[in-house]
Amino acid sequence: MSNQVRCNATEAEQVAAPQVTGQKKKKGGQGGAGAPPGKKKKEVVEQLDTTSSLEDIRTLRVAKVEELRAGGHNPFAYTWQRSHSCAELQQLYKELPAGELAEGEEDQVAVAGRIMAKRTFGKLAFLTMRDSTGEIQLYVEKARVDETAFGWLKGGLLDVGDIVGAKGTLKRTDKGELSVHATSLAVLTKSLLPLPDKFHGLTDVEKRYRQRYLDMIVNPEVGDVFRSRAKVLSTIRRYLEDRGFLDIETPVLQTAAGGAEARPFITFHNALGQRMFLRIATELHLKRMVVGGLDRVFEIGRIFRNEGVSTRHNPEFTSVEVYQAYADYFDMMDLIEEMVTACALAVRHTLTFDYQGTPLDFTRPWRRATMHDLVKEATGVDFDSFAGDVEAARAAALDAVAAAGGNARSPALRNATSIGFILNEVFEEVVEKTLVQPTYVTEHPVEISPLAKPHRSKPGVTERFELFIYGRELANAFSELTDPVDQRARLEAQVAAHTNRTEAELAAATSEEAIRAAQEDAYDVALDEDFLTALEYGMPPTAGMGLGIDRLVMLLTDSASIRDVIAFPVLKNH
């Protein structure tokens, strides 16, 4: 069976991937800009063969490549000198009235981009051309361009998806469409595969991530996300460099897994004959630089954690870590507020905006509250009142989590070995999701903060904070622990707690799924002895922080998933 639809390309092309038509057909068959006044042109209508396949289309386009070459035209050009982008022309000629021409010497332009729509009407053709800045129409008259070039349009050698260059002057059609009135047309790159249907697009979300280039062609707003991401990165780097911070590069391949709370990726170095780990943080090497005498350092880098994938987690992500000598965690709060608000102004041009329909307000100062007070406020339980009775604290925590609709069967909560661990689990299960506006959660238990200084006046907690926005952790910071003896004891305790917890989870696991999950957590963690040695040479009082770039970009671009802000996210093989 065949169908009749309006098209410009050949029958085989249109069937497998209907071409983008740009605009709906207007009265009189005039398309986006219309035929010349007083005339009605016959729009090309072809019969479509619905049995055509993608391979058939590709074969046909390869034949077109050869036909172009046979005619003396290279369909894969070396270069093209553009005078303006589409956006520049739209801005320069925004006052040009409908029906008017701009044909002076200064109005001679050269543009280039991808054809997103194509309509032909006898001796006239309209092409919608898109570059990285926007779109403009090419107005192509047979009498004005080379006969060969117009023949490409009439003969079907030029397809939607092809990249072309055009020279000409400016005009605004009677319909108000700014157009380059072409005097010459060149095929710069012949596309061999058709674009998806504009009206159905890329409905397969995973295909969008696998073929990000196609996603960006069909959905130009996707490119805007990555422009915003670049703006965030440049704003952060400029902010830090303006304040005397040095951009440092630390190793991605490391000889020890740098922490017990993140599962590392493990590889093997053949020449050295030893296991290596992809870094789970840049922290310990940046602190070595502070020991060495660099008072202000930072790194924007990729981090790798062999953990789950979700809308908020990707195994490979980007963070910025900052370390400042002779500062404490209050200084880091100020730094983060200034830096993040600068990013918001650079991308959103305001400090109040919606994220996924929820109003956010980045106006300073941001709320500050202790973890203990937030948990007590949400559950009514005062974990300071248990005086070391872990089992009583656990029972109260299980009741509080169950009452709040959280996971009272959490192995981490049931196997927690101290009140500090229990408090943190209740916070994560009950409180975290309620912190919508920017909030600094301070005074974390010492058990879960092995790299943070003990609080200067409150025993059992540290000078640490986490920044939460929209129920998500965005940053983590502390007054850094500089006592090498205390640091060794904390790291040894963390490793022991990790070992005890994984052994308990393995012992308690009964189902196949639970056993597999427990085994995945049972990775070995070793102390970084060289880092501990560095501390023994003396590190000045230092504050440090790490901030997740991907989650910040999500907030500033209103992106629902972390995979929307990572150009090439990790995906399972087909």
N, C-alpha and C positions, 0 to 999 in steps of 0.2 A: 504494500500500500504506500502511496506517496501523498505528501501534503503540499499545499501551496502557501509559502510565506515570502515576505519581502526580504531580499538579501542582495548582497553584492558579490559574494564569492561563489565558487562552484558548488554544484549539488552535493558532492561528497563531503565538502568542508562543512556545510551548514548543518548536516544531519547529526554528526557525532557531537558537535559542540556548537550550539547556536551562537552566532556572533553577537557581541554587544552592539546594540543599535543606538545607544546614546540617548535619544529622546523618542518619545512616542510620535507616531506619524500625525502631523497636523492636518487640518482641513486643506484639501486640495493636493495632498501628497507632497507637501513641501519639506518634510523632515525638520531638521533642527533650525535651518535658516531660511528655507524657502527658495523657490525658483525666482529668477529675475521678474520684476514687476510686469504684470500684463501677460505673462506666459505661464503655461502649465506643462511641465515636462512629465513624460511617462517614466515612472519609477520601474527599475528592473525587478521582475518577478520571475522566479525560476521554480521548476519542479524539483523536489528534494527526494533523494533515494534514502529511505530510512534504514537500509541495511548497511550503510557505510560504517567502517570501523575507524578507530584512531590510527591504525596502521595504514589504512587506505588513504587517509588524509595526509599522513606524513609522506607516503609515496608520491602523492600528487604534488605536494609542496617541494619535494626534492626535484621533481620534474620541472617545476617553475624556476627553481634555482638554475638548473641547466639551461632553461630557455632564456633567462636573463643574461647568463654568461655568453650564450650563443649570439645574443644581440649586442655584445660588447660592453655590458654593464656588470661590474663586480658587485654581487649582492651581499658582500661582507666587507664594507669599506674600511679604509685605514684610519680616516679622521674626518671631521666636519667642523668647520669654524662657525660657532654660533655667535650671534651678536646679542641676543636677548634670551632670557627664559620666558616661559609662558606667563608667570606671575609678573615679571617686569613689564611685559607688554600690556597686560590687563591693567596695571597701575598707571603706566604712562599714557594710555589712551582711554582712560575711564570716562573722560569728558567728551569723547568723539560722538557726535549725535548719530542716531539711526539713519541709515541711508547715505551717510557721508563717507568720503574717501580721504585718506592721508597719503599723498603720493609724491611728496617732496623728496629731495635728495636725502634729507635726514630721516626719512621714513622707510628707507630701504633696510630690510631686516633679514636675518637668517636664523631659522629655528630648527630644532630637532626633537624628536620624541617618538613614542609608540602610538600607533594607530589604535584607538579604542572603539571607533565606530566609523562606518563607511557607507555613504549613500550616493548613488549615481542617478542622474536625470538627464538623459540625452547627452548634450554637450557640456554638462555641468556636473561637478561632483563636490561633495562635502565630506571632509575627514575631520573627526575629532582626534586631536593629537594631545598626548599627555607626556609631560616631563616630570622631573622630581619636584617641581614647584606648583604644578597645576595643569590646567587644560586651556587650549585655544583651538579655534576652528581653522582648518585650511579650506579656502574657497578656490576651487580649481576649475578654470574655464579652458575648454579645448583651444580656443583661439589665442590664449595668453601663454600657454606652456608648450614645451616641446611635444611634437606629435607622438613621439615614442613614449614619453612619460604618461600622456593621457591614455595611450593605448594600454599601458599596464593596468589602469583603472577599469577601462571598458572590457579588457580581455581577461580580467580576473587574476592577473599576475601579482597584484597588490592585495594583501589580506589584512584583516584585523589581527593585531599582534605584531605586525612588521614594524621595524624602526626606520623612520624616514627623516630626511632633511628637506627643508623647503626654503626658498628665498622669495621675497615679494614685498609688497607694500601693505598698508593697513586699510581696512574698511570695516564699517559696522553695517550689517545687513538691515533690511527694513524690519526684520523681526528683533533687532537689537543685539545680534550676536557679533562680538568683535572677532574679526577674521583676518588671517594673513592671506591677501589676494595674491596667489602664487604666480610667480613668473618662471620658476623652475622647481623640479621635484626629483629627489634621488632616493633610491632604496639603500639604506645604510646597513641594515641587517635583516635578512629574510628569516622569519620564524618558521620552524618546521612543524610545530605543534599548535593546535588551536587553543584559544583561551576558553575557560568555562563560560557557560551561559550567564549573562549579567544578572538575570532575574532569579536564578537559583544559586549561582555562585558556587563557592566551596562550602558545601553543607557538612562535609566530613571534617570535624574539628581536628582529628589527628592528622589528616592529610594536609591541613593548613600548616601544622607544625613541621611535618616532614618536608613539605615543599614550600618553605617560607617565601621563596622568590615568587612563586605563583600567587600565594596569599597576598603579597604586597602589590603585585600587578593588578589583581582583581579588586582588592580592598585598600585603596590608597591611604586610608586612615591608619592602617597598620604601620606604615612608614612614619607617621607622625609620632607613634609611641616610641620608636627608636630614635627619632630626633630629640624627643623629650628626654630619653635616657641619656643621650650624649650631652644634653644641656645640664642634666643633674651632675654627671661626672665632671664636666668642665667647671661647673660652679663650685663643687666640693674642692677640686684641686686648686682652683684660683683662691678660694677662701683660705685654705691652709697655707699655701705658698706665700700669700700676702702677709701672713702672721709668722713667717719665719720657719715653717715646718719643711723638712727635707723629704722628698719622695724617694723611698728606699725600695729596693727589690730584694726579696728574700727567697730562699729555695722552695720550689714546689715539691721536688723529690727530697725526702728526709729519711734519716736512718732509724728514727724511732717514732711511734705513734704518739702525737703530742698531747694526749689528754684522754682521760678515762670515760668521758661522757659523750664521745662521738666515735662511731665505728669508722675506721679508716679504709681506704682502698689500698690493697697490697699488691706490689709488683716485684720484679726480680731484676737485679742488675747483673747481666751476664759477665761482663769483664771483671767486676769486683767480686762476683760470686756471693752476693748477699741480698737479703730482702730489703725492699725500700717501701716507703709509704708516701702516698700523696698527702700533702699537708691538710690538716683540719682547721688550721688557724695560722696567722702570721705572727702571733703574739710573742712567742718565746725568742724568735730571732730579732724582732724589733727591739725587745728589751735588752738583748745583747748589745745593740747599737747604742742604747742609752748608757749602759755600763761603759762602753768605749768612749763616751764623751759627746755624743750627738744629743743635745738637749730636747730637740723637737723633731720627731720623725713620724712619717705616715706611710701607708701602702694601700693602694687600691688594687686588689688582686682577686684571683679566682681561688675558691675554697672547695674542697672535695670531702663529702661525707657519705659513706656507704649505707645510706638509710632510706626511708620510705619516700615515695613520690606522692604529692598531693597538690592542691591548689596553692598551698603556701610553701611547699618544699620541693626543691630540685637538688639532685645529688651534686651538681656543680653549680655554684652560685658565686656572687661577687660581694665582697665586703670592703669597707674602708676601716682600717685600724689606725689609731692615733695615740701617740705617747708623748707626754710633756713632763719634763723634769721640773722639780720645785713647784708642783701643783698637786691638788687633791681632787676628789670626785665632785666637789662643788664647782670647780673650774670646768670639768667635763660637762656638767649640766648646762652651764652657760654656753660652752662651745657648741654643743649639739643643737641647742635652741637657735642660736644664731645661724648655724650652717644649714639646718633643715628649713628654717623660715626663708633663708636666701634661695634655697632650691624651689620652694613653693612659689615665691615671687617670680623666679626665672621662668617657671613652667606655667603656672596658673595665673600669675599677675595679681594674686590676692591671697590673703591668709584664711579666708573662709570659703569653703567649697564643699560640694557633695561627693561622697564616695559610695557608690552602689546605692544611691538614694538616701544615704545618711549624712546629715550636715556635720562637717568637721570645722573646728576653729583652731588655727595654729597661732593665734595671737598670744604673745608672751605676757606674763610669765606662765609656765605650765604647772599643773598640779603636782605636788610632791606628797607622798604618803608612804608609811612603812608597810612592809608585807604583813607584819603582825596586826596592825590596825585595820588594814583592808580585810583580812580574814575574819577578824573579830566583828567588824561591821557587817559582813555578809552572812556569817554563821552564828554569831553570838558566843562563839567559843574563844576563851582566852587561853592560848597555849602557853603563856608564861606561868599559868597557875598550876601546872602539873608537876613542877619541882622534880623533873627527871624521871617521872613515872611514864615510861614509853608505852606500856600496854593501855593505861588509862587514856593517854593522848590518842592512841590508835583507835580505841573504841569510840571516843568522841568524834574523831575525824570521820570514821566510817558512817556514823549516824548523820553527821553534817553533810557529807557528800551525797548520801542517799536522799536526804531531804531536799537537796538542791537539784536532784535529777542527774547527778554525775555518776561516774563509774566507780561504785563502791567495791567492785571486785578487782580493781587495779592491782596487779602483782607488785608494782612499785610501792603502793600504799601499804599493802598487807605485809610486805617484806622489809619495810623501812626500819632502820636500826637506831634511829634517834628522833627526838622531837623536832629537830630542825628539818630532817628529811620529810617528816609527816606534815609539818606546816607548809612546806613547799608544795607537796602533792595536793593538799587542800586548796592552796592558792591556784594551782594550775587547773584543777577540776572545777572550781566554783567561781573564783574571782576574775581570772584572766579575761574571759570572754565579755565581762561587763565593762572593761576599761576602754571606752570608745574614744573619748577626747584624750589628747596627749597627756600622759601621766607618768611621772617617775615613781617607780616602786623601789623603795630604799630599804637598807638594813636587812640584807639577806642572811640567813643562818650561815655560820662559819663552815658547817659540814658540806655545803653545796657551793662554796666559794673558795676553792683552794689557792687562788692567786690574788685574793683581795686582802688588804690590811684589816686587822681587827678594829672594830669601832673604838674610837679614842675614849669613849665614856660608857659604852653599853656592852657588857660581857655577852658572849655567845653569838653576836652578830658582827657583820663586817661593814666597811664603808664601800658599799656596792649599790648600784641601782640598775634597773632595767627600764627602758622606755617602752610603753605600750600605747598603741594607737589602733582603734577599731578592733580591739581584742587580740592584737598580734604584737609579739615582741619585735621591736624595731632596732633597739640598741642595748648594749650591755657595757657597763663601765665600772671602774673602781679606783680607789686609792690603792696603788699597787703594793703588794707585799714585798718588802725589801730585806727582811730578816732571813738570811739563808738557812738558819737552823729551823725556824718555824716553817719556812717554805718546804724543806725536805720532809718534815713531819706531816704536813698537810697533804703533800702529794702521795706519800706512803699510805696515809690513811685513806685517801681517795681510791688508790689502787686496791687496797684491801677491801674497801666497801664495795667496789665494783666486782671483785672476785666473789665475795660473800653473797652479793645480790644475785649474780648469775648462777651460782651453785644452788641457791635457794629456789630460783625459778625453775632450774632443771629438775630439782627434786620434786617440786610441786606439780610439774607438768604431767598431765595424763593423756591428753589427746595428741594425735600426731601433729596437728597444727601448733599446739602449745609447745611441744618438744622442739619443733623446728624453729619457732620464734625464740625460744630460750637459747638454743644452740647458736643462733645468729648473734645474740648478745654476748656470747662467751668468747670474745676475742681477747688476746693477751695485750696487756699494757705495760710498758716499761718506763721507768723514770728517765728523764732527759738529764743525764749526769753533767753534761757540758753546761747546760743552763744553770744548774745548781752551782757549778764551779764559778761561772761568771758572777753570780750573786755574791759569792764569797770575796770577790775583789771589790765589791761595794757598788750599789746602785743608788743614786740620789733619790730623795723623795719624789715619787712619780705618780702621775695619774694617767690612765689609759682608757680607751673605749674602742668598741667595734660596732659598726652600724651596717645593716643589710641594705645594700643598694637596690636589690630587686624588689624588696617589699616597699621601699620608699617610692620607687618608680610606679609600682602598682597603685599606691595611694594617689600619686600626682597625675596619673593618666586614667584613673577610674577603671583599671583593669581587674577583672574578677579573678584571674588565675596568674600565678607566677610564670606559667609557660607563655602567657601573652606578652611578657616584657623581656623574655630571653629569646634572642633571635633563633637559636637552634637548641631547644631543650632536649634533655635526655628522653628517649622513647624506646620502647621495647621493639626488638627486631620483628619484622613481618613473620 
